[in-house]
Amino acid sequence: MGAKRLAAERQQTLKNILETALRQFWDANTTPRTPFRFQKHPFQGRGLQSHLVEGDWTKVREQIC
């Protein structure tokens, strides 16, 4: 059966038929991936410095540059 005829019988667009077929093919032929896990990378430091006030980005930028 042709894709155009199937689309007409199901009252769907040809695009919809092809997308559905591609999705089914993809799902049947691929293995599911494991979900991404963010790795923690702690650093050794002294935290927020006393002379810097949290939220005062002007002073923070001055210290960096």
NUSEFI-832731 format. One record per residue: residue in three letters; residue number from 1; x, y, z of N, C-alpha, C in turn. Coordinates in Angstrom, 1 decimal, always signed. Atoms other than C-alpha are relative to their C-alpha. Example, Ala and Ser with C-alpha at 12.3 -4.5 7.8 and 13.67 -1.06 7.14 Angstrom:
<sites>
aa, i, n_east, n_north, n_up, ca_east, ca_north, ca_up, c_east, c_north, c_up
ALA, 1, +0.9, -1.2, +0.0, +12.3, -4.5, +7.8, +0.9, +1.2, +0.0
SER, 2, -0.9, -1.1, +0.0, +13.7, -1.1, +7.1, -0.8, +1.1, +0.8
</sites>
This chain:
<sites>
aa, i, n_east, n_north, n_up, ca_east, ca_north, ca_up, c_east, c_north, c_up
MET, 1, +0.9, -1.2, +0.0, +0.0, +0.0, +0.0, +0.9, +1.2, +0.0
GLY, 2, -0.8, -1.2, +0.1, +1.3, +3.4, -0.9, -0.2, +1.0, +1.2
ALA, 3, +0.1, -0.9, -1.1, +2.0, +6.1, +1.7, -1.1, +1.0, -0.2
LYS, 4, +1.0, -1.0, +0.3, -0.3, +8.6, +0.0, -1.4, -0.6, +0.2
ARG, 5, +1.3, +0.7, -0.1, -3.2, +6.1, -0.1, -0.3, -0.2, +1.5
LEU, 6, +0.2, +0.2, -1.4, -2.7, +5.2, +3.6, -0.3, +1.3, +0.7
ALA, 7, +0.3, -1.3, -0.6, -2.7, +8.9, +4.5, -1.4, +0.4, -0.3
ALA, 8, +1.4, -0.4, +0.4, -5.9, +9.5, +2.6, -1.0, -0.9, +0.8
GLU, 9, +0.9, +0.9, -0.7, -7.6, +6.4, +4.2, -0.1, +0.4, +1.5
ARG, 10, +0.0, -0.4, -1.4, -6.6, +7.6, +7.7, -0.3, +1.5, +0.3
GLN, 11, +0.3, -1.4, +0.0, -7.4, +11.2, +6.9, +1.1, +0.7, +0.8
GLN, 12, -1.2, -0.7, -0.6, -3.9, +12.3, +8.0, +0.9, +0.5, -1.2
THR, 13, -0.9, -0.5, +1.0, -1.2, +14.2, +6.2, +1.1, -1.1, -0.3
LEU, 14, -1.1, +0.8, +0.3, +1.6, +12.4, +4.4, +1.2, +0.2, +1.0
LYS, 15, -1.1, -0.4, -1.0, +4.0, +14.2, +6.7, -0.2, -0.7, +1.3
ASN, 16, +0.3, +0.7, -1.3, +2.3, +12.8, +9.8, +0.2, -1.5, -0.1
ILE, 17, -0.3, +1.5, +0.2, +2.4, +9.2, +8.4, +1.5, -0.3, +0.0
LEU, 18, -1.4, +0.3, +0.0, +6.1, +9.5, +7.6, +0.7, +0.3, +1.3
GLU, 19, -0.6, -0.3, -1.3, +7.0, +11.1, +10.9, -0.3, -1.2, +1.0
THR, 20, +0.4, +1.1, -0.9, +5.1, +8.3, +12.8, +0.8, -1.3, -0.4
ALA, 21, -0.8, +1.2, +0.4, +6.9, +5.6, +10.7, +1.4, +0.1, +0.4
LEU, 22, -1.4, -0.3, -0.4, +10.3, +7.2, +11.3, +0.2, -0.2, +1.5
ARG, 23, -0.1, +0.1, -1.4, +9.6, +7.4, +15.0, +0.0, -1.5, +0.5
GLN, 24, +0.1, +1.4, -0.3, +8.6, +3.8, +15.2, +1.3, -0.8, -0.4
PHE, 25, -1.2, +0.6, +0.4, +11.6, +2.7, +13.2, +1.2, +0.4, +0.9
TRP, 26, -1.0, -0.5, -0.9, +13.9, +4.8, +15.4, +0.0, -0.7, +1.3
ASP, 27, +0.1, +0.7, -1.3, +12.5, +3.4, +18.6, +0.3, -1.5, +0.0
ALA, 28, -0.3, +1.5, +0.1, +12.8, -0.2, +17.4, +1.5, -0.3, -0.3
ASN, 29, -1.4, +0.3, +0.4, +16.4, +0.2, +16.2, +1.1, +0.8, +0.8
THR, 30, -0.9, -0.7, -0.8, +18.0, +2.3, +18.9, -0.1, -0.5, +1.5
THR, 31, +0.0, +0.3, -1.4, +19.0, +1.6, +22.5, -0.2, +1.2, +0.8
PRO, 32, +0.2, -1.2, -0.8, +17.8, +3.9, +25.2, +1.3, +0.4, +0.7
ARG, 33, -1.1, -0.5, -0.7, +20.5, +6.1, +26.7, -0.2, +0.2, +1.5
THR, 34, +0.1, -0.3, -1.5, +21.2, +6.5, +30.4, -0.1, +1.5, +0.2
PRO, 35, +0.1, -1.4, -0.2, +20.2, +9.8, +31.7, +1.3, +0.7, +0.4
PHE, 36, -1.2, -0.8, -0.4, +22.8, +12.5, +32.1, +0.1, +0.2, +1.5
ARG, 37, -0.1, -0.3, -1.5, +24.2, +12.8, +35.6, +1.2, +1.0, +0.1
PHE, 38, -1.0, -1.1, -0.3, +26.0, +16.0, +36.6, +1.0, -0.5, +1.0
GLN, 39, -1.0, +0.4, -1.0, +29.3, +15.3, +38.3, +0.4, +1.2, +0.8
LYS, 40, -0.4, -1.1, -0.9, +30.2, +17.4, +41.3, +1.5, +0.1, -0.1
HIS, 41, -1.4, -0.3, +0.0, +33.6, +19.0, +41.2, +0.3, +1.1, +1.1
PRO, 42, -0.3, -1.0, -1.1, +34.2, +20.6, +44.6, +1.4, +0.5, -0.1
PHE, 43, -1.3, -0.6, +0.0, +37.1, +22.8, +45.1, +0.4, +0.4, +1.4
GLN, 44, -0.5, -0.3, -1.3, +39.2, +23.6, +48.1, +0.1, +1.6, +0.1
GLY, 45, -0.1, -1.4, -0.1, +38.7, +27.2, +49.1, -0.6, +0.5, +1.4
ARG, 46, +0.4, -0.6, -1.3, +37.7, +29.5, +51.9, -1.4, +0.6, -0.1
GLY, 47, +1.4, -0.5, +0.2, +34.2, +30.3, +50.5, +0.0, +1.5, -0.3
LEU, 48, +0.2, -1.5, +0.2, +32.9, +33.9, +50.3, +1.0, +0.8, +0.9
GLN, 49, -0.9, -0.8, -0.7, +35.6, +36.3, +51.3, -0.8, +1.1, +0.8
SER, 50, +0.7, -1.0, -0.8, +34.6, +38.7, +54.1, -0.1, +1.4, -0.5
HIS, 51, +0.1, -1.4, +0.5, +35.4, +41.9, +52.2, -0.9, +0.1, -1.2
LEU, 52, +1.0, +0.0, +1.1, +33.0, +40.8, +49.4, -1.4, -0.2, +0.5
VAL, 53, +1.4, +0.1, -0.4, +29.3, +41.3, +49.9, -0.7, -0.8, -1.1
GLU, 54, +0.7, +0.8, +1.0, +27.2, +38.7, +48.2, -1.0, +0.9, -0.8
GLY, 55, +0.8, -0.8, +0.8, +25.4, +40.3, +45.3, +0.7, +1.3, -0.6
ASP, 56, -0.7, -1.2, +0.5, +27.9, +43.1, +44.8, +1.0, -0.4, -1.1
TRP, 57, -0.8, +0.5, +1.1, +29.2, +42.0, +41.4, +1.1, +1.0, -0.5
THR, 58, -1.0, -1.0, +0.4, +31.1, +45.2, +40.8, +1.3, -0.3, +0.7
LYS, 59, -1.2, +0.3, -0.8, +33.5, +44.4, +43.6, +0.6, -1.4, -0.4
VAL, 60, -0.4, +1.4, +0.4, +33.7, +40.7, +42.5, +0.8, +0.2, -1.3
ARG, 61, -0.6, -0.2, +1.2, +34.6, +41.8, +39.0, +1.4, +0.7, +0.1
GLU, 62, -1.3, -0.7, -0.3, +37.3, +44.2, +40.3, +1.1, -1.0, +0.5
GLN, 63, -0.9, +1.0, -0.5, +38.9, +41.3, +42.2, +0.5, -0.9, -1.0
ILE, 64, -0.4, +0.9, +1.0, +39.0, +39.1, +39.2, +0.9, +0.6, -1.0
CYS, 65, -0.7, -0.7, +1.0, +40.3, +41.6, +36.7, +1.3, +0.7, +0.4
</sites>
